[in-house]
Each structure stands twice: as C-alpha cells, then as structure tokens.
Amino acid sequence: MNVSKAMQKYILEKIDGAKLQFERTIECKHTEFDDLYPYMGDHPQFFWYKRYVAWTELITYLQIARELEIDWEGLFTDEQRAFLEKKVLEGKVLNDWFGSPPPGSGDTPETIKDRS
C-alpha cells in the first residue's frame, strides 16, 4: 500500500506513544488513563484494567500499521515482538517486557539470606 511519509511518521509516533503508556502501566506509573478515572486509583484491579486498556491500544495501532504496510518492528525487541504477535496479555508479558533476567539472577530465600 502506498502510504505517505507523513502518515507513516504519524502512525509510528502513535505506536511509540502507546508503547510508552503500556510500559508506564507495567511500572505502575501515572498514565493518561489515570486522569480519566482519578477516583479509581484506590482499587487494586484498576492497575490490571489500565494495563489491558494500554495493551489493547498498542495492539490496535500495530494492526493499523500492518494494514498500511508500515514497518513498526524496529520499535521493539525480538521478545516484545513475540509477545505482540501473540496478542495475549499474560503475566509473562508483564514480567519479561523489559527483558528476561539472566538465568540464576532471581532472588531465592537462600540468596536473600546470604546477603544478610
């Protein structure tokens, strides 16, 4: 499909913005969604809900980019692209979005005890 440079830039900016919003939800940081529902911050399920909203927004922009044949893959790591291709927001996405920890790097009761 023949898409103008301006349209490509616009879509890529939207994807980048949606990615940032999703990443802020993973980190439990303030997002635009919080401004829409300021009274919901006290409810634990709100954090999950806003993650799903941000994920859906990101997936929607990626679908538009695919339909317009805009190359968006360079905005994400290989692991992030794999999550996005599956389209399912699961715990692994939230845990590993910023990269999987190296094997053996997780805290266990023994490693915590050893540091004390």
C-alpha positions in Angstrom: 0.0 0.0 0.0 1.3 3.4 -0.8 1.3 5.5 2.4 2.7 9.0 2.6 5.8 9.7 4.8 3.7 11.9 7.0 1.2 9.1 7.6 4.0 6.7 8.4 5.5 9.1 10.8 2.1 9.7 12.4 1.4 6.0 12.9 4.9 5.3 14.2 4.5 8.2 16.7 1.2 6.7 17.9 2.7 3.3 18.3 5.6 4.8 20.3 3.2 6.7 22.5 1.1 3.6 23.1 4.2 1.6 23.9 5.3 4.2 26.4 1.8 4.2 28.0 1.9 0.4 28.3 5.3 0.5 29.8 4.2 3.0 32.4 1.4 0.7 33.4 3.8 -2.1 33.9 5.9 0.1 36.2 2.7 1.3 38.0 3.4 4.9 37.0 0.9 7.6 36.2 -0.7 7.5 32.8 -3.3 9.5 30.8 -5.8 6.8 31.8 -5.4 7.8 35.5 -6.6 11.3 34.7 -9.8 9.9 33.2 -10.6 7.9 36.4 -8.8 9.6 39.3 -11.1 8.0 41.9 -10.1 4.5 40.8 -6.5 4.6 42.0 -7.5 3.1 45.3 -8.8 -0.1 43.7 -6.1 -2.8 43.0 -8.0 -4.1 40.0 -7.7 -0.7 38.3 -4.0 -1.4 37.7 -4.8 -4.5 35.8 -7.6 -2.8 33.9 -5.5 0.1 32.7 -2.8 -2.4 31.6 -5.4 -4.1 29.4 -6.5 -0.8 28.0 -2.9 0.2 27.2 -2.2 -3.2 25.7 -5.3 -3.0 23.5 -4.4 0.4 22.3 -0.9 -0.8 21.4 -2.3 -3.8 19.5 -4.8 -1.7 17.7 -2.1 0.7 16.4 0.0 -2.3 15.3 -2.9 -3.7 13.4 -3.4 -0.4 11.6 0.4 -0.3 10.8 0.2 -3.9 9.4 -2.8 -3.0 7.2 -0.9 0.1 5.9 2.3 -2.0 5.5 4.2 0.3 7.8 7.4 -1.2 9.3 7.0 -1.0 13.1 9.1 -3.9 14.2 12.2 -1.7 14.8 10.5 -0.1 17.8 10.5 -3.3 19.8 12.9 -6.0 20.9 12.6 -9.6 19.5 11.0 -10.7 22.7 8.5 -7.8 22.7 7.6 -8.5 19.1 6.9 -12.2 20.0 4.5 -11.0 22.8 2.8 -8.6 20.4 2.3 -11.2 17.7 0.5 -13.5 20.3 -1.7 -10.5 21.2 -2.4 -12.1 24.6 -1.6 -10.1 27.7 -0.4 -12.6 30.3 1.9 -12.5 33.3 4.9 -13.4 31.2 4.5 -10.2 29.2 4.4 -8.1 32.3 7.3 -9.9 33.9 9.6 -10.0 30.8 8.6 -7.0 28.7 11.8 -5.1 29.7 13.9 -8.3 29.1 14.2 -11.6 30.8 16.5 -11.7 33.7 19.7 -13.8 33.2 19.3 -17.4 34.4 20.0 -17.7 38.1 19.6 -14.0 38.8 16.3 -14.2 40.7 16.2 -13.9 44.4 15.6 -17.1 46.4 15.3 -17.4 50.1 18.9 -18.7 50.1 20.3 -15.7 48.1 18.5 -13.2 50.3 19.8 -14.9 53.4 23.3 -14.9 52.1 23.2 -11.1 51.6 22.1 -10.5 55.2 
